[in-house]
């Protein structure tokens, strides 16, 4: 599951600034290689932030 929000802000006739943020939720099981038993769970919840400049033509 992931959530995302962002916007474009006009900074010139054809230029814009783009800003966005994403929160990502990842969950998986940790399984042993030999007998396939579940030994734990792994939770990764990164936050990704992006900033960019764009040109529309």
C-alpha positions as CSV (number, residue, x, y, z in Angstrom):
1,X,0.0,0.0,0.0
2,X,1.2,3.5,-0.7
3,X,0.0,7.1,-0.3
4,X,1.1,10.0,-2.5
5,X,0.5,13.7,-2.6
6,X,2.1,16.4,-4.7
7,X,1.7,19.6,-6.7
8,X,3.1,21.6,-9.6
9,X,3.9,25.3,-9.1
10,X,4.3,27.5,-12.1
11,X,7.6,29.5,-11.9
12,X,7.7,30.9,-15.4
13,X,6.0,30.9,-18.8
14,X,6.9,27.2,-19.5
15,X,8.7,26.2,-16.3
16,X,7.2,24.6,-13.2
17,X,8.4,23.2,-9.9
18,X,7.2,19.8,-8.9
19,X,7.0,18.6,-5.3
20,X,5.7,15.2,-4.1
21,X,5.8,12.9,-1.1
22,X,5.1,9.2,-0.9
23,X,4.7,6.9,2.1
24,X,5.1,3.3,1.2
25,X,4.1,0.3,3.4
26,X,5.8,-3.0,2.7
27,X,5.4,-6.2,4.8
28,X,6.9,-9.7,4.1
29,X,7.7,-12.9,5.9
30,X,11.2,-14.1,6.6
31,X,11.4,-17.8,5.8
32,X,14.3,-20.2,6.5
33,X,16.1,-21.5,3.4
34,X,16.3,-25.2,4.5
35,X,12.9,-26.1,5.9
36,X,10.7,-23.2,4.8
37,X,9.6,-22.2,8.3
38,X,8.6,-18.6,8.9
39,X,11.0,-17.1,11.5
40,X,10.0,-13.5,11.4
41,X,8.2,-10.6,9.6
42,X,9.9,-7.7,8.0
43,X,8.3,-4.2,7.8
44,X,9.7,-1.5,5.6
45,X,7.9,1.9,5.7
46,X,10.0,4.3,3.7
47,X,9.1,8.0,3.1
48,X,10.1,9.3,-0.3
49,X,10.3,13.0,-1.1
50,X,10.8,14.4,-4.6
51,X,11.5,17.9,-5.9
52,X,12.0,18.7,-9.6
53,X,11.9,21.4,-12.2
54,X,10.0,20.8,-15.4
55,X,9.6,22.4,-18.8
56,X,6.4,22.4,-20.8
57,X,6.6,23.0,-24.5
